[in-house]
Amino acid sequence: MMPGTTAGRTAGVGALAVAVFLLFAMPRLNVRLGGIPIYMIDFAVLMAVLYGLTAALRESARGAAPRYPFGGMMLLLAGFAVVGEVVSLLYGARPLEPVYLTMRTALAFALFFAVPYLVRTQEDIRLIAQAATLGLLVTATLMVLVSLPMTRGFVITSIFSIPQLEPATERLTERYLFVRDADAATRGRSLVGVSIVSATFVNLAWPLAALLLVGRFRIGPVWRALALVAVFLAPLAVLMSYSRGPIAGTVLVLLAALLLSVGRLKRALIVPVLATVGVVAMVGVGSQLLMMDRLVTRVSVMVEDPTRDAGDAARFLAYVQPFEHVVENPQFLLMGQGTALSRTGEHAMRGQADHALFAAAYYTRGMAAALIYMLLIVAALYYANRHRGLRGWDDGGLYAKAMFLSLLAIIPWALFGHMITTDVRGILMFSLILGLLASLRNFPIATRYDLPDDRVAAHSRPAAV
């Protein structure tokens, strides 16, 4: 079966779809063995990696293994991550912590190398889009229900009280059920994590749900309805995070849909944002059901004086302090202190500004890794935009445009967050998005001209970028 055909599913894509759903909906689903959490997503990722490795070995034996982008940089980053965890032992981390985190981190990086071998047909695209849509529905629904005062209590007591789904259940009960103003809105959250992380994951899944809605997949009316609900719920959920970074990500996706060529995805993304604006106007900006005052205040402070707020100042210093630190600690040029030490001991980034991928990667992986991360994101954006412009309007073309939009949503997360390098959930998501982007090489590139849908197939040529 040739890559990029309309044939059936690729072996192993089902395991990948399960991993995608868990990642977007409940990545911390676990059982505990002797106090050690065993995460269900790790089993799904492991199965996907094994399928991908088998396919890679089979094609290498035939001399037909394709070359996928970003592999060298991801391999280097995985190496720096392993070295960082080993180094953490020298600084006093408990032995089991680095071993445990190294295994999970290596598996998360391995996902990137497996994905291009598992997403090779239009059926594979459909299955991954369906999994992301279901995950988006779960996360976005929980965010809205937690944010609204009339539904918050029921959701917290019935879902977030399950420790296998939410490890911090006791703390969440105190925070959400015994708040000072129980009749007012609060920042939404989900089983993915806090508001910023949840809203970012919603942004990343949103273009895939739009792809499922407008693509020419054989999905039936039920899936079409689920995709429709998902694309309309996504911007509302992001708004109810009341977090500037994810909202900036939504704005980036919206601007790209308005200004760039994204085909049928345009309407599926713009109309839901307009609907969200309509909901806000109908409810009222000053309503207790919304926290628009917090959002306006935070944006105003950021624009007027970014250094006045401690959090905003830390985001700026995250691009300054690492350079000052490396002058006094030259060993950080090639190695960091890993992530295990930050959980159990005195870490170099403690007390430092680390609210950015660059700073967090520096302290945990070293300066070389931090610079590679920045270069990788720029290279991925260039690659995604090139495919967006070159491809036509078939499902492979829409897939390329959807992946470009998903990658855009990573930018604020990388600029103002650290989870891509400090948490396995972040590493998994980064690996997944880059892996899906790399899988574009499996699909023929249609003409760059605006051909009608029924003529695209007749003007396609093999992928060459």
C-alpha positions as CSV (number, residue, x, y, z in Angstrom):
1,M,0.0,0.0,0.0
2,M,1.6,3.3,-1.1
3,P,1.6,6.2,1.3
4,G,-1.0,8.9,0.6
5,T,-3.5,6.6,-1.1
6,T,-7.2,6.4,-0.3
7,A,-6.8,2.8,0.9
8,G,-7.9,1.5,4.3
9,R,-6.3,2.1,7.6
10,T,-2.6,1.6,8.3
11,A,-1.8,-1.0,10.9
12,G,-1.3,0.6,14.3
13,V,-3.2,3.8,13.6
14,G,-5.9,2.6,16.0
15,A,-3.5,2.6,18.9
16,L,-2.4,6.1,17.8
17,A,-6.0,7.3,17.8
18,V,-6.5,6.0,21.3
19,A,-3.4,7.9,22.4
20,V,-4.6,11.1,20.6
21,F,-8.0,10.9,22.4
22,L,-6.4,10.3,25.8
23,L,-4.0,13.1,25.2
24,F,-6.7,15.6,24.3
25,A,-9.2,14.4,26.9
26,M,-7.7,12.7,30.0
27,P,-3.9,12.3,29.7
28,R,-3.6,11.7,33.5
29,L,-5.9,8.7,33.6
30,N,-3.9,6.2,35.8
31,V,-3.8,3.4,38.2
32,R,-1.4,3.3,41.1
33,L,1.0,0.4,41.8
34,G,2.8,0.8,45.1
35,G,2.3,4.6,45.0
36,I,3.7,4.9,41.4
37,P,1.1,6.2,38.9
38,I,0.9,4.0,35.7
39,Y,-0.6,6.2,33.0
40,M,-3.0,4.6,30.4
41,I,-1.7,6.9,27.7
42,D,1.7,5.4,28.0
43,F,0.4,2.0,27.0
44,A,-1.4,3.5,23.9
45,V,1.7,5.4,22.9
46,L,3.9,2.3,23.4
47,M,1.7,0.3,21.1
48,A,1.8,3.1,18.5
49,V,5.6,3.3,18.8
50,L,5.9,-0.5,18.4
51,Y,3.7,-0.4,15.3
52,G,5.7,2.5,13.9
53,L,9.0,0.9,14.6
54,T,7.9,-2.3,12.9
55,A,6.9,-0.4,9.8
56,A,10.1,1.5,9.7
57,L,12.2,-1.6,10.0
58,R,10.2,-3.3,7.3
59,E,10.6,-0.4,4.9
60,S,14.3,-0.1,5.7
61,A,14.8,-3.7,4.9
62,R,13.3,-3.1,1.5
63,G,15.3,0.1,1.0
64,A,12.1,2.1,0.7
65,A,12.1,4.0,4.0
66,P,11.2,7.7,3.4
67,R,13.0,10.5,5.1
68,Y,10.9,12.7,7.3
69,P,11.6,16.2,8.5
70,F,12.7,17.3,11.9
71,G,14.1,13.9,12.8
72,G,17.7,15.1,13.6
73,M,16.6,17.9,15.9
74,M,14.1,15.7,17.7
75,L,16.8,13.0,18.2
76,L,19.1,15.6,19.6
77,L,16.5,17.0,22.0
78,A,15.7,13.5,23.2
79,G,19.4,13.0,23.9
80,F,19.6,16.2,25.9
81,A,16.6,15.2,27.8
82,V,18.1,11.9,28.8
83,V,21.4,13.5,29.8
84,G,19.5,16.1,31.9
85,E,17.8,13.4,33.9
86,V,21.1,11.5,34.4
87,V,22.7,14.8,35.6
88,S,19.9,15.3,38.1
89,L,21.2,12.2,40.0
90,L,24.5,14.0,40.5
91,Y,22.6,17.0,42.0
92,G,20.8,14.8,44.5
93,A,17.6,13.6,42.9
94,R,16.1,10.4,44.2
95,P,17.2,7.6,41.9
96,L,13.8,6.3,40.9
97,E,12.5,9.7,39.8
98,P,15.0,10.2,36.9
99,V,14.6,6.6,35.8
100,Y,10.9,6.9,35.7
101,L,10.9,10.3,34.0
102,T,13.5,9.2,31.5
103,M,11.4,6.2,30.4
104,R,8.3,8.4,30.0
105,T,10.2,11.2,28.2
106,A,11.9,8.8,25.8
107,L,8.6,7.3,25.0
108,A,7.1,10.7,24.4
109,F,9.9,11.6,21.9
110,A,9.5,8.2,20.2
111,L,5.9,9.1,19.4
112,F,7.2,11.7,16.9
113,F,9.1,9.1,14.9
114,A,6.2,6.6,14.9
115,V,3.4,9.0,13.7
116,P,4.6,9.4,10.1
117,Y,4.6,5.6,9.7
118,L,1.0,5.4,11.0
119,V,-0.7,8.3,9.2
120,R,-0.4,7.4,5.5
121,T,-4.0,7.3,4.1
122,Q,-7.1,9.4,4.1
123,E,-8.7,6.9,6.4
124,D,-5.8,7.4,8.8
125,I,-6.4,11.2,8.7
126,R,-10.1,10.6,9.4
127,L,-9.5,8.4,12.4
128,I,-7.0,10.8,14.0
129,A,-9.4,13.8,13.4
130,Q,-12.2,11.8,15.0
131,A,-10.1,11.0,18.1
132,A,-9.0,14.7,18.4
133,T,-12.6,15.8,18.0
134,L,-13.8,13.5,20.8
135,G,-11.0,14.7,23.0
136,L,-11.8,18.3,22.2
137,L,-15.5,17.7,23.1
138,V,-14.6,16.3,26.5
139,T,-12.1,19.0,27.4
140,A,-14.1,22.0,26.1
141,T,-17.3,20.8,27.7
142,L,-15.6,20.4,31.1
143,M,-14.0,23.9,30.8
144,V,-17.3,25.5,30.2
145,L,-19.1,23.6,33.0
146,V,-16.4,24.3,35.5
147,S,-16.4,28.0,34.6
148,L,-20.2,28.5,35.0
149,P,-21.3,28.7,38.7
150,M,-24.5,26.7,38.2
151,T,-22.8,23.6,36.9
152,R,-19.4,23.8,38.7
153,G,-20.4,21.9,41.9
154,F,-21.9,18.9,40.0
155,V,-18.9,18.6,37.7
156,I,-16.3,18.9,40.5
157,T,-18.0,16.3,42.8
158,S,-18.9,13.8,40.1
159,I,-15.9,13.9,37.7
160,F,-13.0,15.8,39.3
161,S,-13.4,13.8,42.5
162,I,-12.2,10.6,40.8
163,P,-8.5,10.4,41.7
164,Q,-7.8,8.1,38.7
165,L,-8.8,11.0,36.4
166,E,-7.6,14.0,38.5
167,P,-4.7,13.4,40.9
168,A,-5.2,16.8,42.7
169,T,-8.8,16.1,43.6
170,E,-8.7,17.2,47.2
171,R,-7.1,20.6,46.4
172,L,-9.6,21.1,43.6
173,T,-12.5,20.5,45.9
174,E,-11.3,23.1,48.3
175,R,-10.6,25.6,45.5
176,Y,-13.8,25.3,43.5
177,L,-16.4,24.3,46.1
178,F,-15.4,26.7,48.9
179,V,-14.7,29.8,47.0
180,R,-15.6,33.2,48.3
181,D,-18.0,34.0,45.5
182,A,-19.6,30.8,44.5
183,D,-22.2,32.5,42.2
184,A,-19.6,34.1,39.9
185,A,-17.7,32.7,37.0
186,T,-14.2,31.2,37.4
187,R,-11.5,30.0,35.1
188,G,-12.4,26.8,33.4
189,R,-10.3,23.7,33.7
190,S,-10.4,20.1,32.5
191,L,-8.9,16.7,33.1
192,V,-6.0,17.8,30.9
193,G,-4.9,20.3,33.6
194,V,-5.2,24.0,34.5
195,S,-6.9,26.6,32.4
196,I,-3.9,27.6,30.3
197,V,-3.0,24.0,29.4
198,S,-6.6,22.9,28.8
199,A,-7.3,25.9,26.5
200,T,-4.0,25.3,24.6
201,F,-5.0,21.7,23.9
202,V,-8.4,22.9,22.7
203,N,-6.7,25.3,20.3
204,L,-4.5,22.5,18.9
205,A,-7.5,20.1,18.4
206,W,-9.8,22.8,16.9
207,P,-8.4,22.8,13.3
208,L,-8.6,18.9,13.3
209,A,-12.2,19.1,14.3
210,A,-12.9,21.6,11.5
211,L,-11.1,19.3,9.1
212,L,-13.4,16.5,10.1
213,L,-16.4,18.7,9.6
214,V,-15.6,20.1,6.2
215,G,-13.5,17.3,4.7
216,R,-14.9,14.8,2.3
217,F,-14.7,11.9,4.7
218,R,-17.3,9.2,4.9
219,I,-18.3,9.8,8.5
220,G,-22.1,10.0,8.6
221,P,-24.4,12.5,10.2
222,V,-23.6,11.7,13.8
223,W,-19.9,12.4,13.5
224,R,-20.7,15.5,11.4
225,A,-22.8,16.7,14.2
226,L,-20.2,16.0,16.8
227,A,-17.6,17.9,14.8
228,L,-20.0,20.8,14.4
229,V,-20.5,21.0,18.2
230,A,-16.8,20.7,18.7
231,V,-15.8,23.6,16.4
232,F,-18.5,25.9,18.0
233,L,-17.5,24.9,21.6
234,A,-13.8,25.4,21.1
235,P,-13.5,29.2,21.1
236,L,-16.0,29.5,23.9
237,A,-14.0,27.1,26.0
238,V,-10.8,29.0,25.3
239,L,-12.5,32.3,26.3
240,M,-13.6,30.7,29.6
241,S,-10.0,29.9,30.4
242,Y,-9.6,33.7,30.7
243,S,-5.9,33.1,29.8
244,R,-4.1,35.5,27.5
245,G,-1.8,33.0,25.9
246,P,-4.5,30.5,24.6
247,I,-6.7,33.4,23.6
248,A,-3.8,34.8,21.6
249,G,-3.5,31.3,20.0
250,T,-7.1,31.5,19.0
251,V,-6.6,34.9,17.5
252,L,-3.6,33.7,15.5
253,V,-5.7,30.8,14.1
254,L,-8.5,33.2,13.3
255,L,-6.2,35.7,11.5
256,A,-4.6,32.9,9.5
257,A,-8.1,31.7,8.5
258,L,-9.0,35.2,7.4
259,L,-5.8,36.3,5.6
260,L,-4.4,33.0,4.3
261,S,-5.6,30.3,1.9
262,V,-7.1,27.6,4.1
263,G,-9.9,26.4,1.8
264,R,-13.2,25.2,3.4
265,L,-11.6,25.4,6.9
266,K,-12.1,29.2,6.8
267,R,-15.9,29.2,7.4
268,A,-15.6,26.3,10.0
269,L,-13.3,28.5,12.1
270,I,-14.6,32.0,11.6
271,V,-18.3,31.4,12.2
272,P,-17.7,29.7,15.7
273,V,-15.7,32.7,16.8
274,L,-18.5,35.1,15.7
275,A,-20.9,32.9,17.6
276,T,-18.8,33.2,20.7
277,V,-18.7,37.0,20.3
278,G,-22.5,36.9,20.0
279,V,-22.9,34.8,23.2
280,V,-20.7,37.3,25.1
281,A,-22.8,40.2,23.7
282,M,-26.0,38.5,24.6
283,V,-25.0,37.6,28.2
284,G,-23.3,40.9,28.8
285,V,-19.7,41.8,29.3
286,G,-20.3,42.7,32.9
287,S,-22.3,39.5,33.7
288,Q,-21.2,37.3,36.7
289,L,-21.3,34.4,34.2
290,L,-18.2,35.8,32.6
291,M,-14.8,37.1,33.9
292,M,-14.3,39.7,31.2
293,D,-13.1,42.3,33.7
294,R,-10.1,40.0,34.7
295,L,-9.2,39.6,31.0
296,V,-9.4,43.3,30.2
297,T,-7.4,44.2,33.3
298,R,-4.7,41.7,32.5
299,V,-4.4,42.7,28.9
300,S,-4.3,46.4,29.9
301,V,-1.5,45.9,32.4
302,M,0.5,43.9,29.8
303,V,0.2,46.6,27.2
304,E,0.7,49.6,29.5
305,D,3.6,48.4,31.6
306,P,4.7,44.7,31.1
307,T,7.2,44.9,34.0
308,R,4.6,46.1,36.7
309,D,3.1,42.6,37.0
310,A,5.4,40.0,38.5
311,G,4.1,37.3,36.1
312,D,4.6,39.4,33.0
313,A,8.0,40.5,34.1
314,A,9.0,36.9,34.6
315,R,8.0,36.1,31.0
316,F,10.3,38.9,29.8
317,L,13.1,37.8,32.0
318,A,12.8,34.2,30.8
319,Y,14.7,35.4,27.7
320,V,17.3,37.3,29.6
321,Q,18.3,35.4,32.8
322,P,19.4,32.2,31.0
323,F,22.2,34.1,29.2
324,E,23.3,35.7,32.5
325,H,23.2,32.3,34.2
326,V,25.2,30.4,31.6
327,V,28.1,32.9,31.9
328,E,28.5,31.9,35.5
329,N,27.6,28.2,34.9
330,P,29.2,27.2,31.5
331,Q,28.3,23.6,32.0
332,F,24.7,24.6,31.1
333,L,25.9,25.1,27.5
334,L,25.5,21.4,26.9
335,M,23.5,20.0,29.7
336,G,20.7,21.0,32.1
337,Q,19.5,19.5,35.4
338,G,16.6,17.5,34.1
339,T,13.1,17.7,35.5
340,A,13.3,15.1,38.3
341,L,15.3,17.4,40.6
342,S,12.7,20.2,40.4
343,R,10.3,17.8,42.1
344,T,12.6,16.6,44.9
345,G,15.4,19.0,45.4
346,E,17.0,22.4,44.7
347,H,16.9,23.1,41.0
348,A,18.7,25.8,39.1
349,M,15.5,27.3,37.8
350,R,14.0,27.7,41.3
351,G,13.5,31.4,41.8
352,Q,14.4,32.1,38.2
353,A,12.0,33.2,35.4
354,D,11.0,30.1,33.6
355,H,7.7,31.1,32.0
356,A,8.9,30.3,28.5
357,L,10.0,27.2,26.6
358,F,13.4,28.8,26.0
359,A,14.1,29.3,29.7
360,A,12.7,26.0,30.9
361,A,14.6,24.1,28.2
362,Y,17.8,25.9,29.2
363,Y,17.5,25.0,32.9
364,T,16.4,21.4,32.2
365,R,18.3,20.5,29.0
366,G,21.0,23.2,28.5
367,M,21.5,26.2,26.2
368,A,22.1,24.1,23.1
369,A,18.8,22.3,23.6
370,A,17.0,25.6,24.2
371,L,18.3,27.1,20.9
372,I,17.4,23.9,19.0
373,Y,13.8,24.2,20.3
374,M,13.6,27.7,18.9
375,L,15.1,26.6,15.6
376,L,12.8,23.6,15.4
377,I,9.7,25.7,15.8
378,V,10.8,28.2,13.1
379,A,11.6,25.3,10.8
380,A,8.3,23.6,11.5
381,L,6.4,26.8,10.8
382,Y,8.2,27.2,7.5
383,Y,7.6,23.6,6.5
384,A,3.9,23.8,7.5
385,N,3.3,27.1,5.6
386,R,5.1,25.8,2.5
387,H,2.8,22.8,2.4
388,R,-0.2,25.0,3.1
389,G,0.6,27.1,0.1
390,L,1.6,24.3,-2.3
391,R,-1.3,21.9,-1.8
392,G,-4.7,22.0,-3.4
393,W,-8.1,21.4,-2.0
394,D,-8.4,17.6,-1.6
395,D,-8.5,16.0,1.9
396,G,-4.6,15.8,1.9
397,G,-4.5,19.6,1.1
398,L,-7.0,20.4,3.9
399,Y,-5.0,18.2,6.2
400,A,-1.9,20.3,5.5
401,K,-3.8,23.5,6.1
402,A,-5.3,22.2,9.4
403,M,-1.8,21.2,10.6
404,F,-0.5,24.6,9.8
405,L,-3.2,26.2,11.9
406,S,-2.6,23.8,14.8
407,L,1.1,24.6,14.7
408,L,0.2,28.3,15.0
409,A,-1.5,27.7,18.2
410,I,1.7,26.3,19.7
411,I,3.5,29.7,19.3
412,P,2.0,31.5,22.4
413,W,2.4,28.2,24.4
414,A,6.1,28.1,23.5
415,L,6.7,31.8,24.0
416,F,5.0,32.1,27.5
417,G,4.8,28.5,28.8
418,H,7.3,25.8,29.9
419,M,5.2,22.6,29.6
420,I,6.6,21.5,26.3
421,T,9.8,20.5,28.0
422,T,8.9,20.2,31.7
423,D,5.9,17.9,31.6
424,V,5.4,14.6,29.7
425,R,1.9,15.8,28.5
426,G,3.6,18.8,26.8
427,I,6.3,16.6,25.2
428,L,3.7,14.2,24.0
429,M,1.6,17.0,22.4
430,F,4.7,18.6,20.8
431,S,5.8,15.2,19.4
432,L,2.3,14.5,18.1
433,I,1.8,17.8,16.3
434,L,5.3,17.6,14.7
435,G,4.7,14.0,13.8
436,L,1.4,14.7,12.1
437,L,3.1,17.6,10.3
438,A,5.9,15.3,9.1
439,S,3.3,12.8,7.8
440,L,2.4,15.3,5.1
441,R,5.2,13.9,3.1
442,N,3.2,10.7,2.7
443,F,0.5,12.5,0.7
444,P,0.7,13.6,-3.0
445,I,0.8,17.4,-3.5
446,A,-2.0,18.6,-5.7
447,T,-1.8,21.7,-7.9
448,R,-1.3,25.0,-6.2
449,Y,-4.1,26.5,-8.3
450,D,-7.7,26.6,-7.1
451,L,-9.1,23.6,-9.0
452,P,-12.6,22.3,-8.3
453,D,-12.6,19.4,-5.9
454,D,-13.4,16.8,-8.6
455,R,-10.4,17.8,-10.6
456,V,-7.8,17.8,-7.8
457,A,-7.0,14.1,-8.1
458,A,-6.2,14.5,-11.8
459,H,-3.6,17.1,-11.2
460,S,-1.7,15.6,-8.2
461,R,2.0,14.7,-8.2
462,P,4.2,12.9,-5.6
463,A,5.3,14.7,-2.5
464,A,8.8,16.3,-2.8
465,V,9.1,18.7,0.1
